[in-house]
Amino acid sequence: QVQLVESGGGLVQAGGSLRLSCAASGSIFSINTMDWYRQAPGKQREWIGTIKDGNTIYADSLKGRFTISGDYAKNTVALQLNTLKPEDTGVYYCKFHLRFGYGTYREFWGQGTQVTVSS
């Protein structure tokens, strides 16, 4: 089994920064993608971005303020949040899409970490 543990959330003033981390442990054969999502109160979960083989893509609305980085040796992914705005408040989730033997894939989610941005 695979477990993801997130850390780094908290309360920050508008304009500030936070760095979220997500570490995977367990039976990891190969990482296909690592992703970040967020869910604001009363809204659907929103995709932030993905890192695959060291290359990143982001939601257009968040490009430039958020940065994803991955450490494949340590099975970790980070999300750097800069110039935070109150509307960035929400629960942030990491997701690992893992490749197993015989061409099978499974995805695993972190428990979520709360980010609150005060105005």
BELGI-V66905 format. One record per backbone hydrogen bond with DSSP energy under -0.5 kcal/mol. CO is the residue of the C=O (numbers start at 1). NH is the residue of the N-H. Records with the same first field share a line. If there is no record, write none. Layout:
BEGIN
CO: NH + NH
END
This chain:
BEGIN
1: 27
3: 25
5: 23
7: 21
10: 116
12: 118
13: 16
15: 83
16: 84
18: 81
20: 79
21: 7
22: 77
23: 5
25: 3
26: 28
27: 29
30: 32 + 99
33: 97
34: 51
35: 95
36: 48 + 49
37: 93
38: 46
39: 91
40: 43
46: 38
48: 59
49: 36
50: 57
51: 34
52: 55
55: 52
57: 50
59: 62 + 63
62: 65 + 66
65: 82
66: 64
67: 80
69: 78
70: 72
71: 75 + 76
75: 24
76: 71
77: 22
78: 69
79: 20 + 81
80: 67 + 82
81: 18
84: 15
85: 88
86: 89
90: 92 + 115
91: 39
92: 113
93: 37
94: 110
95: 35
96: 98 + 108
97: 32 + 33
98: 106
99: 30
100: 103
101: 104
104: 100
106: 98
108: 96
113: 92
114: 10
115: 90
116: 12 + 118
118: 14
END
